[in-house]
């Protein structure tokens, strides 16, 4: 099926976004669905033939895409995470990478029966565990901050290291016996890497200075950064092939930790670009794969792939992290999770044909071996990371926890009820005396400013799925909701209604700058506090076939305020708001704020539909 280039690009974009959405909706690893989409659209149905459709543009598109992806990975690396995981990351990079190369090369030669030159190059490629695969897996698995830091830092730093190691080996094989000595090659490489690092850091310092001085308007910051990344990548590659990967990674790390006022907005923009690039590049690579090449592999090669996954990686991690502060659970998780992705495929695609041309006939197995390793690790690690992490207590079992910002007698009462129902809850406030009742009730608390850097560094919110901003300051509630909306999703952030003005009043705070109005218009801070001191209580009611929602509505006291609905046995939590469309069924639990006495009533305020 022949398609014009623009149709091919549209198809790739559609497949990529569809795969990402299905992964989110079904809670599956996005990278697995992207791999399947590429295989189906390429070798399967023949809709996409990247080498033919894009021609000479394909390598350039993939290289620039990888450079931007690595920059985004660096941009999301935070130094406070490195402080927590410093010893483990150092060992994984400086000891783990060489050890992984030695083990991978040895397995390739003795088990896979490849020649030493090809084995050394294959070992270098297997060092790579990059952000193109790691980041989507971390997003899906909801790991705790510390184990996630190990995988992020190792993957992003080892990406350029593995690629550059492959370059060194290739150049040595090309010039062996007739070019410069290995020592001279290494010294030249060292100078090139220093220059690439300086270039990446210098570009970030320059951008940060321009932004702070107001020399660049807000609307030009994202495109300027994107253009600079590409320029830095190209210039660094003039020093040394693949040095651009290191330069863009360093550029991202330095810029991401420069404490720019607009860094969060820049991160969100780059994340959007990166999701498109990861989707597109991964589909291009898998669609371009010749499935028949995998048929060249025999049982020796199968044992090699198994050895890399089940022997080389665990040995590398456990040996290199001996004596660090990593727990056995963290070491076990990192030892298992090592998916390979775009950079490994791109490096193999460049060097395999070149080595065949130099007379290393077994180099024709390099590409199918790397793609087999990618497919195996993506499926194995993609589907198992969440299960393994939860078994090791390194990830949230669910994301239905509630983060309550603002301690008050009423919110403490709500937190206690949630805790009694088995819902994870965390209460945050900057006043110790307001948190004291919650602490006495055994409710987890954080004393400090929710929007501070300290909170960002110390708070574990991976199991939090909802936000309730319940302070007396309406503007602060809105600010907290705006800050956490990208992480939790706008449908899951709530704040108390503003007492001064109605929600739809055009003179009130703009709708885009605040969270969803929780409960009902009558449930403002002062109103809830007043009702609490009047003796109102949180009442939970379980619906059954004999006592359904219609019966509940008829018997609810006048003025009662609907709070939340729990589906079944805690499977789902739904906070009530004016825009909710509840359909409670038998087995659900309804919670409402009701007066102490219960006269005959007709409905529950908050417009809960019958």
N, C-alpha and C positions, 0 to 999 in steps of 0.2 A: 504494500500500500504506500504509494508515493505521496508525500505531502510537501508543500512549499515550506521554506525555512520558517516563516512567521507562524505557520500552522504548527510546526514542530515545537517551537518555543512556547506557544500557547498551551499545547498539550502537556509539555513538561511542567509548566507552572500549575496547570489544573490538577495533574496527577500528584504533584508535590503537596499542594495545599490540601487536597482531599485526603491524602495519606496522613498529614499532620492532624487534620480535624478528626478523622476516624480514630487515630491513636489517642487523642484526648478524650473522645467520647466513650471509647471502649476500654480505656485505661491500659493500652497496649504500648509497647516500645515503638516510637515513631520510626526509628531507623530500620526496623524489621519490615514495616509496611512500605517504606521507601524502596528497600531492596527488592521486595516482591513486585512493586509497581514497575521498577526498571527492568526486571527480568521478563515480566509479562509484555510490557510495551516494546521491548527490544527484541531479544532472541525468541520470545514466545510468539508474538503476533506480527512482528516486523514493522510496527508503526513508526519506530524511531531507530535510525541508524546513524548515531552521532558522527562517526568518522566520515560518512558520506554526506550527511546533511550539513555539518559544520566545516568539514574539511580541515584546512590548516588552522582554523580558528579554535578548534577543540582544545588543544594543549594550552593556548593562551587563556581561554575562558576558565579552564580548570585551575591553572596556576594563580590567576588573579582572584578567583573565588576562594581558594585555600588561603591566600594571603589575608584577605579580609576576614575570613572565619577565624584565623589565628589571632588577628588583631582584636577581634571581639572577645575571644577567649581571654586574652591578656587584660582587656578592659574590665572584665568581670572578676579578675583575681584581686583580692583585697589583702593588703599586708597584714591586717589583724588576723586573718585566717592562717597566714604563714607562721605567725607567732605561735599559734596553737599547735601547728603541725610541723614546725620547723625541722626538728631532728629527723622525723620520718621522711619528709620530702627530700632533705639533703641526701639521705642514704639511698632513697629510691632513684634519685637522679645521678649522683656521682659514683655510687657503687652499684646500684641496680642496673643502670643502662649498660655499662661494660660487661657485667656478669650475664645479662640477658643476651648480649651479642655473642659472647663466648659459648654459652649453652645452646643458643639457636644455631650457630654455625656448626657446632659439633654434632648436633642432632641431624642437621641437613647432610653432613658428610657421612657419618657412620650409620645412620638409620635411613635417610632418604637417598643415599648413594649418589650424591652430587659431588662434582669436583670441588676442591678447596676454594678456588676463586669464586665460583657461583655460590658455594655455601657461605662464604664470608659476606657476600652481598645480601643473601637471603637473611642471614642473622642480623645484619644492620637494619633491614626493613622491618623485621619483627620487633625491634626495639620500640617502634612507633605505636603509641596508643593515644590517638589525638582527640581534640575537643569536638570534632565533627560527629563522633559517636558517643563520647562520654557525656557531653552536655545534655543531649536529649534523654539519655538514660537516667541521669541525675534528676532531671525535671520530672520524669515519670515515677521514680522510685521514692522520692521524698526522704532522702537520707538525712541523718543528723549532720550538723555543720562540720564537725571534725573529720569524720570519714569521707565526706564529700570533698573536703579540702585536699586530702591526700590524692584522691583520684583526679581532681581538677588540675592541681599543680603538676603532678607527675605527667599527665597527658599533654598539657600545653607546653611544658618545658621539653619533654622528650621528643615531641614532634619534630622540631628543627634539628635536635641532636641526632636522631636516627637518620633523617634525610641527609644531613651533612656527613655523617659517618659513611653512608652509601656513596656519596660523592668522592670521598677520600679513597675508598676501596676501588671504585671504578677508575679514577684517574691513575691510581697506582698500577692497575692492570693494563691500562692503555699505554703508560709510559715506562713500564717496568723494563729495566735494562737499557733504555735508550733515552730517557729523559732525565730530569733532575732527581736527585736522591730522595729517599723517603723523608729524611730529616729536613731537607730543604722544602719539600712539599708541605710538611707539617708546620714549619715556621711561617711559610706563606699563608697557609690556611689560618693559623693563629692570628696573623696580622689582619687578614680579611674579616675574621669574626670580631675582632676588637673594633674594626672600622664599622662593621654592620651594627654592632651594639651601640657604639657612639652615635651613629646616624639615627637609629631608632629613638634613643633617649633624647638626643638633641632636637629632633623634630617635635617630640612631645613637649619639651621645655619651651620651645618657641611658640607652639600653639597655645600652651597654658598662659604664657606671658601676653600674647596677643588678646586672648579672651579676657584676662583679668583687667587689662588696660582699656578694654572697650573698643579695640581697633577692628573687631569683627562683629557685625550685627548677629542677633540670635538666629535669624533665618538662614544665614550663611554658614553657621558652625558645622552642622552635619555634612553638607556637601564638601566643605573645605577639609574636614577630617578624612572623608572618604577619598578625596583626590590625593591628599598627602600620603595616605597609606599606600596607594598604588605607586606614587612617585618613589617613596622610600623603598618599596619592594624592588622596583626596577633598578634603582641606583645600587642597592646592596648586591644585587645579582651580578652587577658589573665587576664587583670585587671578587666574587666567588659564586659559582652556581649554588643555588638553594640558600645562600646567606640571607636572601630576602625574607625567608621564613623566620629566621632569628630576629631580624631587624623589626619586622612588623609585630612580633610577639613582645619584644622589649618596649616598643612604642606603646602598645596597648597597656602593659603593666604600669609604665611610668605615668601615662595620661590618666589611667583609672584611679591612681592613688595621689593625684595632684590636688585633690580637694577643691575642684572647681565648683562654683555654685550651681552650675547647670549640668553636672555630670550625670545625674539620674535621668534627665531627659535625653541626653546623648546616648546613654546606655540603652534606653528603650528603643530609640531610633535604630541603633546598630543591631539590636536583637532582632528587630523586624527584618532588616536586610539579611542578617545571618540565617534566619529561618528559611527565607527564600533561596539563599545560596546553597545551604546544606541540602535542601530538598532537590534543587536543580542539579547540582554537581553530582550528588549520589545517584540520581536517576540516570544522568548522562553516562557515568562510569559503568553502572550495571547494565544499562541498555547496550553499551558498546562491547560488552563481554561476548566472546565467542565460546559458547557452551561446549563446542566440540573439543576445545583445548583441554577442558577438564577431563575428557575421556582419555587423554594421554597419561594420566596419573595411574600408578599401580598401588599395590598394597604397601610398598615401602613408603610411598608418599603419604598414604593415609596414616601410617604409624608416625610419620614426621609431624603431621598436623596435630595428631593426638598428643605427641610428646611435647610440642610447644605449649599446648593448652593445659595439659594435666601434669606436666613435669617441670618444664623450664620456667614457667611463670611462678608456680608456687615456690620452687627452690630459690629463684631470684629474690622474691619478696621476703621469705622467711630468713634467708641468709643475710641479705643486705640490711634488714631492720633489727637484727640482734642487738640488744642493749639500748634500744630506743624506748621512749615512753609510750609507744603504741601498744594497746591492749591486744590480747590474742584474737579477740573478735575483729578488731580493725585489721590486723595482719591477715586474718583468714579471708575477709571480704576483699581486700586489695589483691591478695594472691589469686583469687578466682576471677575478678573482673579486669579484663584487659582486651576489650574489643578493638579490632583494627578497622581503619576506615579509609577516607579519601587520600590522605597523604601516602599511606602504604601502597595503595593502588596506583597513584600517580607516579611515584618513584619507580615501582616495578615496570610500569608502562614505558618509562623513558629508557631505563637501563637494560631491560631484557633484550630488545632487538639489537641494541648496540653491542652487547656481549656476544650474541649470536654472530654478528658481523665480524667480531674479532676472532672467531673460531671456536668459541666455547659452546659446543652444540647443545649441552644439557641446559643452557640458559633459556632454551625454549620452554622449559618447565617452570621457570620462575614466575611468570604471570599467572598460569593456572594455579600454582601453589599458593600465591598470595591471595588470589580471589577465593580459593577454597577456604583459606584461613579467615578471610573477612566474613564469608557466609557463615562458617561454623561459629565464630565468636559472636557475631551479631545475633544469631538465633539463640545460642546457648546463654550468653550473658544478658541479652535483651529480655528474655523471658524469665530468667532466674534471679536477676539482681534484686527485685523487690522481695521475693520469697526468702532468699538467703539473708538479706539485710534485716528483715523482720525477725527471722529465726535467731539472728545474732544480736537482736535488740539495738540495731543501728539505724532503724527507720521507723516512721510512724505506721502503726497498723491500719489507721484510717485517718481521714482528714475532716473529722466532724467536731473537733475541739473548738471552744469559744474563747476568744481573746477579749476580755472586758477592760476597757481603758476608762478609769474613773471609779474610785471606790466610794460608795455611799451606803447607808443602811439598806436602801432598797436593792442596789446592785449586788451587795454582799448576800442578801437573801436569795436573789436569783442564782448567784454563783453556787451557793450551797445546794440548792435544788438540782441544778445541773450535775453537780458532783454526785449527789445521791442517786441520780438516774444513770450514772456511769459515763457521763460525758466529760471529756477532758476540758479543764477550764484553767485559765491563767488570768489573774487580776493585776493590773498595772496602775500605779499612782505615784506621784512625786511627794505625797505627804504620808509620813510614817503612821501618824495617829489614825488616818483613815483606813489604812491597811490592817491595823491591829485586830479588829473583829474578824476579818477574813482569815488571818493567820491562826487565831484561836479556834476557828471552825475547821482548820486543816486544809484550807484552800491554798493552792500554790499562788505565790505573789511575786511581783518584781517591784522593788522600790527604786524609783528613778523616773527620769523623763523618757517617755515613749519614743520621742523623735530624736533622741540623742545618739551620738556615735557609740556610746557605751551600750545602749540597748541593742543596737544593731549587731554589736560584737558578741554580746552575752546571751541574748534571748534565743532560745530554741523554739521556733514557731512552725516547724515542719509538720506538726500534727494539728495545727490550728486551721480550721476551715471557715470560721466566721469571725467578724469583728463587730463588737458593740461599743460604740463611743458614748459613754454615759456621764461625762463631766457636766458641770453647770455652765461651762463656757461653750456656747453653740459654735463659735468660729473655730475654737480649738478642736471640737469634735469633727468639724468639716475638714480641718487640716489633716487630722489623723486618718480619716477615711480616704482623702485624696492620696496621702502618702502610701497607704497599704493596698489601694485598689489594684494596681498592676500585679501584685503578688497573689492576692486572694481572689480577685475577680469582682467586678462591680456589683454583681447580683448577691454577693455574700458580705457586703459591708453595710452596717446600719448605724445610725445615730439618732439620738432623741430629737423629737420635733422642736423647732425653734419657737420659743414662747411668744416672741414679739410679733411675728408675722406668720401668715398662713404659708403652706408649702409652695403654692402656686402664685403667691404674691410676686409681681415683677420687681418690687423693691427689695425683696429678700435676697439672701445670698444665692448666687447663680446655681442652678441645678447641677451643672457640670462640676462644681467645686465642692460638693458635699455627698454624703452617703445616702442610702435609702432611708426614708423615715420609718423608724421602728415602731411597731405596735399600732398606735393611732395618734391622731392630732392632739388628743387630750393627754397623752403620756409624756408631757415635757418634764424637765427635771424637777421643778417646783411642785408640779401636780403629783408626780409619783412620790416625792418625799412627804408631801402633805398627807396623801392617802396612807402611806406607810405608818405615820404617827397616829393616824386615826384608827389604826388596827387592821387595815387591809392585809390580806395574805395571798400568797401564791397557791393556787389550788390546781391539782392535777386530776384529770378525769380520764379513765380508760373507756374507750368505746367498744361495744360488743354488738352482736347481732340483736340482742334483746334491748340494748340501750344505744341507739344510733345517734348520729349527729343532729337529726331533727329533734329528738327528745332532749338532747343536751341544750340546744338553742332555746327550747321552750322553758327549760328549768333554770337557765342562767340568770343570775341577779342583774337588776338594772345597773347600767354603768360599768359592768365588768369589762376589763381590758384584756383582749386576747394577746398572749405573749408568744408562744411557740407550739408547734406540733411535732411530735416524734412518731415517725413511721414504724410500725411493727415493733420489733424488739431492738430499737435503737439503730436501725439501719440508716435512717435519714433524719436530719433535723431541719425544720423549716420555721424561720422566724416570721411572725406576722407583720404585715404592713398593709397600707391602704391599697397597694397595687397587687398584692397576692391574690391568687385564685385558688383557695383551698378546696380540696375534696376529701375530707376525712372519711375513713372507712373503719370497719371493725378491726380491732387490734391496735389502732392508733391511740396515742396518749395526748390529750389537749391540756395545756397549762394556761391559766388565766389569772389575772390580778383582781381579786374580788373583795367586796366589803365584808366586815366581820359578821353582820347579820345577813340573812338571805331571804328577803321577802319575795313574793311571786314576781316573776319578771317575764319579759317577752323576747329579748334579744341580747346579744353581746355586742358592745360597742366595738368599733373597728371594722364594721360592715363585713363580718364573716358570712359568706354565702351559705345558704342552706342547700 
